[in-house]
Amino acid sequence: MANSKEALYEQAWHGGHGYDAKERVRLEKVCRIIAAEADAREVATDYELLDVGCGVGPLREWLPAERFRITGVDLSAQAVE
């Protein structure tokens, strides 16, 4: 059984429920900024990102695996699953 901090955190990442429209817009905007920064650098290698508090890993939806290697860490074992 999760302690009170863990239970609160599980609610913060929606406990498996999808992100609402406002959160999806925010995530998409962040990914556009990351991709634009990568384009501006004109480096011919993959980019490595550390997504701390990754939840279920929504960045993958907007950042292509061919270009961005994303490592996610999260306190919630349920989110990481």
N, C-alpha and C positions, 0 to 999 in steps of 0.2 A: 504494500500500500504506500502511496506517495505521501511525503510529508506536505505541510501546507504550502511551502514555497514551490515544490514540484507541481502540486495541483494547480496553483496559480499560474505557473508557467505553461502548463498544458492548455489552459484556457487561452493564454495569450497567443499561441500559434494556432488556435482554433480546434485543437484536438482532432485533427483529421478532416475538418470541414474546409471547403474551398475558400480562397480569398475573395473578398467582395470587390465590386467594380472599382472603387476608389483605391484600394490596395493594389489591384492589378495595374492601374494607370501609373501609380507610383513606382512599382517594380519595373514596368516597361520603360519608364522615363530614365531610371537609374541605369538600366542596361543600354539604352541609347547613348547615354553619356560615356559609359565605359567603352562601348564600341567606337564612338567618335574619337576618344582619346587614343585608343589603339590604332585607328586609321591615321591620326595625326603623327604618330611616332614612326610610321612606315617601317616597322621592324618585321622581318620575314620569319619570325618564329611564333610558336604558340604562346599565348599568354596564360599565366597561372594565377588563379584567383583563390583566395581563402575567404570563404563565406562563413563568418562566425555568427552563430544563431540562425543557421540555414533553414530550420524547420524542415519542410518537405522538399526543399531545393528548387524553388520557382525560377531562379536565374537561368536554369538550363533551357527554359522555354524560349528565351530571347537571345541567348548567347550560344552560338553554334559550337558543337563539340570539336569540329575540325580546327577551330581557331582558339578556343578557350578551354583550358583544363581547370575545372572547378573542384576544389576540395572543400567539403562542408563539414562543420562541426556544430554540434548542438548539445545542450544539456538534456534534452528529452530523448530517451531511448525510443519512445513511440514515434516521434517525428523522424528520427533517423531511419527507422525501419521502412 
